[in-house]
C-alpha cells in the first residue's frame, strides 16, 4: 500500500511538471516565465488566503486600482 501511495504522489508531481512544461512551450516569447508562474502564484495566493484569512493579492490589487474586487 505504501508503494502505491508513493507512485500516486510521483504521478501527481509528474503531471504538474508536464503541465508547466506544456504552458512554457505554448506561451509566446517574452511571456513564458509569467505563463509558467501564474498557476503557481494563484495556488499560493489561494493557500495563503485560506490559511490566514487575509484577502488575496488579486483582490488587494483590484481595490488599490479603484475597481470592485471579483
N, C-alpha and C positions, 0 to 999 in steps of 0.2 A: 504493500500500500504506500509506503514511504517513497518508493521508486516511482510509482505512478504519479504522486503529487509533485515530485521533483521534475518529472517530464512535463507535466502540465504547466508548471511555473516557467520552465525553459521555453516551452512553446508560446506562452503568453508574451514573454520578453522578446522572443524572436519575431512575433507578429508586430509588436510595437516598433522594433528596429526596421523591419521590412517596410512598414508604413511610413516611417520617417524618411527612409531612403527613397521611396517612391515619390513622396512630396518634394524631396530635394531635386530629384531628376526632372520632374514635370514642371517645376517652378521656372519662372522667367529669370534670365540673367539679371543679377543685381538684387533680386528679392529672394534668393534661395535660402539664406540663413533665417530670414524672417518667416518664410513659409514653414521651415522645419521647427523653429522655436515656438511658433504661435500656439499649437496644441499643447505643448508642454507648459507654457506660461498660463494658458487658460486653465489647465488642470491644477497647477499650483495655486492660482488665484482662487479657484473654487474650494480647494482643500483649506486654504487659509481662512476663507470666509466661513466655512463650516466649523473649523477648529476653534477660532477665537471670536467669531460672531461679528467681526467688523466687515464693513462693506468692501466689495471688491474694487480693483483698480479701474475697471470699465465704468462702474457707477461713479466712482470718485472723479474720473476724467470727464464724464458727461456733466456732472454738477459743476465742475470748475469752468467748463466752457459755456455754461448758461443753458444747457439742454436739460430736458427731463430725463432721469435715468430710466433705462429699459425695464 
